[in-house]
Amino acid sequence: MTVEYLKKAVLTSKTDASETTKIVQEILDTIEAGGDAAALEYAARFDKYEGDIILSDAAIEAASAKVPEKLKRDIEFAHQNVKRFAEAQRETCQDIEVEVIPGLIAGQKSIPVDTAGCYIPGGRYSHIASAIMTVTTAKVAGCKNIIACSPPRPGIGVNAAIIYAAKVCGADKILAMGGVQGVAAMTFGLFGLPKANILVGPGNQFVAEAKRILFGRVGIDMIAGPTDSLVLADATADAEVVAADLVGQAEHGYNSPVWLVTDDRSLAEEVMVLVPKLIDDLPEVNRDNATAAWRDYAEVILCENRQEMAATSDLYAPEHLTVQAQDLDWWLKRLSCYGSLFLGEETTVAFGDKASGPNHVLPTSGAATYTGGLSVHKYMKIVTWQRATRDAAKPVAEATARISRLEGMEGHARTADIRLRKYFPDETFDLTADAGV
């Protein structure tokens, strides 16, 4: 490809990887050995919080009463949209059975995990929408126990709107604990909680690393890095809207990449002028994050045509992919690597982040080349079963015995032999492996 970088990133999401693994491993080891007491020590140190860890029904009701009615309606609106989409996804998890050969029936069942641990960020920003996205999908999947975990503010506790959202969406327990210690508490079953079978939800680099280390002992939604977003725009795009969308995602954090890919030089140049102006108009914390993200991680890429634009996008495999270009159906059919796709100016990443329905917990750092985002399917175990008549078992046993012996697995072969002798005592079978192979 002959792409031209009008702006090139000086850093990548892996640039500032450092002592995170060592720090997180030490915290996890200490909490696993020390249990509740160790988790409480870290909570006091990092969260600077000494209130109740498991919120009582009275505390949940008190927090909910603090949420303005208008915000409650917005949370309920978003919850219904996410729930409706998740229910449609759940319908695609079908139990099936098939007669593989006459008399041999095999099947598939979809079984939800028992306990889901949903991490809801509450540090730099209070991610009310993450409570909606993670708890709602776990509830629709059919998890028996849903734990919502969010960091408390010193002297305040967990954000009241997060508490309300978690309650509305179906959380069984709400844990006031942040960071690695919160993840550890859900994983190890501290404070009387059931041990989580899966950990889901976004978080900072320490939360993400804790999930990565614990993966295997528990399931996780995905190994996540900083959020990233790419906009595909042609000459028909509105430069101000494109710039606003880029800035809206850059405010996530200092290391959140945003990329513009276009085949129109004048659009690219106008966007590059507009973005710093829009960033300067943000509140301080947002402005500082977006400034650093745009300066160090953002890229503006000029392509020859839309085919080259699509190929470039697939190489980046962005978490969020926005198309502001003609012929949206062509882009929908052509694009293949993204976490979630936003087609046309009338939708935007923020809609998906907050209220439109599809989940906002999505693959980052190029992981969209091999996985999608959080959905009810992540909470489901797709298991198989089989049963057979004795006549159906006959050819399967013969093939199994011979393949097993060819592999050198005599014990496997004999489990087939014994059935053939029992079910067909009057028959003789050649169950030897072909030594010439």
C-alpha positions in Angstrom: 0.0 0.0 0.0 1.1 3.6 -0.6 -0.3 5.2 2.5 1.0 8.6 3.6 1.2 9.5 7.3 0.2 13.2 7.8 0.6 12.5 11.5 2.6 9.6 12.9 2.4 8.3 16.5 5.6 8.6 18.6 4.4 6.0 21.1 2.4 2.8 21.1 0.2 1.2 23.7 3.1 -1.1 24.6 5.7 1.7 25.1 5.0 2.3 28.8 4.7 -1.3 29.9 6.9 -1.5 33.0 6.7 -2.9 36.5 3.0 -3.5 36.3 3.2 -7.3 36.2 5.5 -7.5 39.2 3.4 -5.1 41.3 0.1 -6.9 40.4 1.5 -10.4 41.0 2.7 -9.3 44.5 -0.7 -7.9 45.4 -2.5 -11.0 44.2 -0.1 -13.3 46.1 -0.5 -11.3 49.3 -4.2 -11.3 49.1 -4.5 -15.0 48.3 -2.4 -15.8 51.3 -3.9 -13.2 53.6 -7.5 -13.3 52.6 -10.0 -10.7 53.7 -7.5 -8.9 56.0 -5.0 -8.4 53.3 -7.6 -7.1 50.8 -8.8 -4.6 53.4 -5.2 -3.4 54.0 -4.9 -2.7 50.2 -8.3 -1.1 50.2 -7.2 1.3 53.0 -3.9 2.0 51.2 -5.2 2.5 47.6 -8.9 3.3 47.9 -8.4 5.2 51.2 -11.7 3.7 52.2 -12.7 2.0 55.4 -16.5 1.7 55.0 -18.6 -1.4 54.4 -17.1 -3.6 51.7 -20.3 -5.5 50.8 -23.1 -2.9 50.4 -26.2 -3.7 52.4 -29.7 -3.4 50.9 -30.2 -0.2 53.0 -27.0 1.3 51.7 -28.0 0.5 48.1 -31.4 2.1 48.7 -29.8 5.2 50.3 -27.4 5.6 47.3 -30.2 5.1 44.8 -32.2 7.9 46.5 -29.4 10.3 45.7 -29.6 9.7 42.0 -31.7 12.4 40.2 -34.9 11.1 38.6 -33.8 12.2 35.1 -30.6 10.2 35.4 -32.5 7.2 36.6 -34.7 7.3 33.5 -31.5 7.5 31.3 -30.0 4.5 33.1 -33.2 2.6 32.7 -33.4 3.5 29.0 -29.8 2.3 28.4 -30.4 -0.8 30.4 -33.5 -1.7 28.3 -31.6 -1.2 25.1 -28.6 -3.3 26.2 -31.0 -6.0 27.6 -33.0 -6.1 24.4 -29.8 -6.6 22.3 -28.4 -9.2 24.7 -31.6 -11.2 24.7 -31.4 -11.3 20.9 -27.9 -12.6 21.2 -29.0 -15.2 23.8 -31.4 -16.6 21.2 -28.5 -17.4 19.0 -27.2 -19.8 21.6 -29.2 -22.8 20.5 -29.1 -26.3 22.0 -28.8 -28.8 19.2 -28.7 -32.5 18.6 -27.8 -34.4 15.5 -27.7 -38.1 14.5 -24.1 -38.4 13.3 -24.6 -42.0 12.1 -27.7 -44.1 12.7 -28.0 -44.7 16.4 -25.3 -42.2 17.5 -26.8 -38.9 18.8 -24.6 -36.0 19.6 -25.6 -32.6 21.0 -24.7 -29.2 22.2 -25.9 -27.3 25.2 -25.3 -23.7 26.3 -24.8 -23.4 30.0 -24.2 -20.1 31.8 -21.4 -19.9 34.3 -22.6 -19.7 38.0 -20.8 -16.6 39.1 -19.8 -13.5 37.2 -17.5 -10.8 38.6 -18.2 -7.4 36.9 -15.5 -4.7 37.4 -16.9 -1.2 37.0 -14.3 1.6 36.8 -14.8 4.6 39.2 -11.5 6.3 39.4 -10.8 9.1 36.8 -14.3 8.7 35.5 -17.4 7.0 37.0 -18.3 4.5 34.4 -22.0 4.1 35.0 -22.4 2.6 31.5 -19.9 -0.2 32.4 -22.3 -1.4 35.1 -25.1 -1.5 32.6 -23.0 -3.4 30.0 -21.5 -6.0 32.3 -24.3 -6.7 34.7 -27.1 -6.7 32.2 -25.4 -9.3 29.9 -24.6 -11.6 32.8 -28.2 -11.4 33.9 -29.5 -12.2 30.5 -27.0 -15.0 30.1 -28.5 -16.6 33.2 -25.6 -16.4 35.7 -26.8 -17.4 39.2 -24.6 -14.9 41.1 -23.6 -11.5 39.7 -21.0 -9.4 41.7 -20.6 -5.8 40.8 -17.3 -4.4 42.0 -16.4 -0.7 41.9 -13.7 1.5 43.6 -15.1 3.8 46.3 -14.1 7.4 46.7 -12.5 8.4 50.1 -15.2 9.4 52.6 -17.9 8.9 49.9 -18.0 5.3 48.7 -19.0 3.9 45.4 -20.7 6.4 43.0 -24.4 6.5 43.7 -25.4 6.2 40.0 -23.1 3.1 39.6 -24.8 1.5 42.6 -28.3 2.3 41.1 -27.3 1.0 37.7 -25.9 -2.2 39.2 -29.0 -2.8 41.2 -31.4 -2.1 38.3 -29.4 -4.3 35.9 -29.5 -7.3 38.3 -26.4 -7.4 40.5 -26.8 -9.7 43.5 -23.9 -8.2 45.5 -22.1 -4.8 45.2 -18.5 -4.8 46.3 -17.0 -1.4 47.3 -13.4 -2.2 46.4 -11.2 -1.1 43.5 -8.2 -2.1 41.5 -6.3 -5.4 41.9 -7.8 -6.0 45.4 -11.3 -5.9 44.0 -10.4 -8.3 41.2 -8.7 -10.6 43.8 -11.7 -10.5 46.1 -14.1 -11.7 43.4 -11.6 -14.3 42.2 -10.8 -15.8 45.6 -14.3 -15.6 47.0 -13.5 -13.1 49.8 -16.0 -11.5 52.2 -18.4 -14.4 51.9 -18.8 -14.0 48.2 -18.9 -17.0 45.8 -15.7 -17.4 43.7 -16.1 -15.8 40.3 -16.0 -18.1 37.3 -15.5 -15.2 34.9 -14.2 -11.6 35.3 -15.5 -9.0 32.9 -15.3 -5.2 32.5 -12.8 -2.5 31.7 -10.2 -1.1 34.1 -6.8 0.6 34.3 -3.5 -1.2 33.5 -3.4 -2.8 36.9 -6.9 -4.3 36.6 -6.2 -5.5 33.1 -2.9 -7.1 34.3 -4.7 -8.8 37.2 -7.2 -10.3 34.8 -4.4 -11.5 32.5 -2.5 -13.2 35.3 -5.6 -14.8 36.7 -6.8 -16.0 33.3 -6.9 -19.8 33.4 -8.0 -20.0 37.0 -11.0 -18.0 36.0 -12.4 -16.9 32.6 -12.1 -13.4 31.4 -13.8 -11.4 28.7 -10.5 -10.4 27.1 -7.0 -9.2 27.7 -7.4 -5.4 27.3 -5.1 -2.5 26.8 -5.9 1.2 26.4 -9.0 2.0 24.5 -8.5 2.9 20.8 -10.7 4.3 17.9 -10.4 4.7 14.2 -12.4 6.9 11.9 -12.8 6.1 8.2 -13.8 9.3 6.3 -14.1 10.3 2.7 -14.7 13.7 1.1 -18.4 13.7 2.1 -17.6 13.6 5.8 -18.1 16.7 8.0 -14.6 17.6 9.3 -16.0 19.1 12.5 -17.9 15.9 13.3 -14.9 13.7 12.6 -12.7 15.9 14.8 -15.2 15.8 17.6 -15.4 12.0 17.4 -11.6 11.7 17.6 -11.4 14.1 20.6 -14.3 12.3 22.3 -12.3 9.1 22.4 -8.9 10.6 23.1 -10.2 11.9 26.4 -10.3 8.3 27.8 -6.6 8.5 28.7 -3.2 9.8 27.9 -2.4 6.6 26.1 -5.6 6.1 24.1 -4.8 6.0 20.4 -7.1 7.6 17.9 -6.6 7.3 14.1 -8.1 9.0 11.1 -7.9 7.2 7.8 -9.1 9.1 4.7 -8.6 9.4 1.0 -9.2 13.2 1.1 -6.2 15.4 1.9 -8.2 18.6 2.5 -10.4 16.8 5.0 -7.4 15.4 6.9 -5.7 18.8 7.0 -8.9 20.5 8.3 -9.4 17.8 11.0 -5.8 18.3 12.1 -6.4 22.0 12.6 -9.7 21.4 14.4 -8.7 18.7 16.9 -6.4 20.8 19.1 -9.0 23.6 19.3 -11.7 21.1 20.4 -9.3 19.6 23.0 -8.4 23.1 24.4 -12.1 23.6 25.1 -12.5 20.5 27.3 -12.4 20.5 31.2 -9.0 20.2 32.6 -8.7 16.4 33.3 -10.3 15.6 29.9 -8.1 18.2 28.2 -4.9 16.8 29.7 -5.7 13.2 28.7 -6.8 14.2 25.2 -3.8 16.4 24.6 -1.3 13.7 25.5 -3.2 11.0 23.5 -3.4 13.3 20.4 0.3 14.3 20.7 1.8 10.9 21.3 -0.5 8.3 20.0 -2.7 9.7 17.3 -2.2 9.2 13.5 -3.7 10.7 10.4 -3.3 8.4 7.4 -3.9 9.4 3.8 -4.8 6.6 1.3 -5.4 6.4 -2.4 -8.9 5.0 -2.4 -11.5 3.2 -0.2 -10.0 -0.2 -0.8 -6.8 1.0 0.6 -8.6 2.7 3.5 -10.4 -0.6 4.4 -7.2 -2.6 4.2 -5.4 -0.1 6.5 -8.3 -0.3 9.0 -8.1 -4.1 9.0 -4.4 -3.9 9.8 -5.1 -1.7 12.8 -8.1 -3.8 14.0 -9.5 -1.0 16.1 -11.6 -1.4 19.1 -14.1 1.2 17.8 -14.5 1.7 14.1 -16.5 4.6 12.7 -17.3 5.0 9.0 -18.3 8.5 7.8 -18.3 7.8 4.0 -20.6 7.0 1.1 -22.0 3.6 0.4 -22.2 2.2 4.0 -23.3 -1.2 2.8 -20.0 -1.6 1.0 -18.1 -0.8 4.1 -20.2 -3.2 6.2 -19.5 -6.0 3.8 -15.8 -5.2 3.3 -14.5 -4.5 6.8 -13.5 -7.5 8.9 -11.4 -6.5 11.9 -13.0 -4.3 14.6 -14.6 -4.6 18.0 -17.7 -2.6 17.1 -18.7 -0.8 13.9 -20.5 2.6 13.7 -21.9 3.2 10.3 -22.7 6.8 9.3 -22.6 10.2 11.0 -25.9 9.4 12.7 -24.2 7.0 15.1 -21.0 7.4 17.1 -18.8 5.5 19.5 -20.3 7.5 22.5 -23.7 6.1 21.6 -22.4 2.6 21.8 -20.4 3.4 24.9 -23.5 4.6 26.8 -26.9 3.7 25.6 -27.6 2.2 22.1 -27.5 -1.5 22.9 -24.4 -3.4 21.7 -21.8 -3.9 24.4 -19.0 -1.4 25.0 -16.5 -3.9 26.5 -14.5 -4.5 23.4 -11.1 -5.9 22.2 -8.2 -3.4 22.1 -4.6 -3.4 21.0 -5.3 -5.3 17.8 -7.2 -8.1 19.5 -10.1 -7.6 17.1 -8.2 -9.7 14.7 -9.2 -12.8 16.7 -12.1 -11.9 19.1 -15.2 -9.8 19.5 -16.4 -7.9 22.5 -18.4 -8.8 25.6 -21.7 -10.5 24.9 -23.9 -13.1 26.5 -21.8 -15.7 24.7 -18.8 -14.9 26.9 -20.8 -16.1 30.0 -21.8 -19.3 28.3 -20.2 -22.7 28.3 -20.9 -24.4 25.0 -20.7 -28.1 26.0 -21.4 -31.3 24.1 -22.9 -34.6 24.9 -23.5 -38.0 23.1 -25.3 -41.3 23.5 -25.4 -44.3 21.2 -27.1 -47.6 20.7 -24.8 -50.7 20.8 -25.1 -51.1 17.0 -24.0 -47.5 16.5 -21.1 -48.0 19.0 -19.7 -50.8 16.9 -18.1 -48.9 14.0 -17.0 -46.1 16.3 -15.3 -48.6 18.7 -13.5 -50.3 15.8 -12.1 -47.1 14.5 -11.2 -45.9 18.0 -9.3 -49.0 18.8 -7.2 -48.9 15.7 -6.5 -45.1 15.8 -5.6 -45.4 19.5 -3.1 -48.2 18.8 -1.6 -46.3 15.9 -1.1 -43.4 18.3 0.4 -45.7 21.0 -2.4 -45.2 23.4 -3.2 -48.8 24.4 -5.4 -47.9 27.3 -7.7 -45.9 25.0 -7.9 -48.9 22.6 -8.9 -51.3 25.3 -11.9 -49.2 26.3 -13.2 -49.8 22.8 -12.1 -53.5 22.9 -14.1 -54.3 26.0 -17.3 -52.9 24.6 -16.9 -54.9 21.4 -16.4 -58.1 23.3 -19.3 -57.4 25.6 -21.8 -56.2 22.9 -20.8 -58.6 20.1 -19.3 -61.7 21.8 -19.8 -63.9 18.7 -17.9 -61.6 16.3 -14.2 -61.3 15.6 -12.6 -57.9 15.0 -9.3 -56.8 13.5 -8.3 -54.1 16.0 -4.6 -54.0 15.3 -2.8 -50.9 14.1 -1.1 -50.9 10.7 2.6 -51.1 11.7 3.6 -49.9 8.2 2.2 -46.4 8.8 
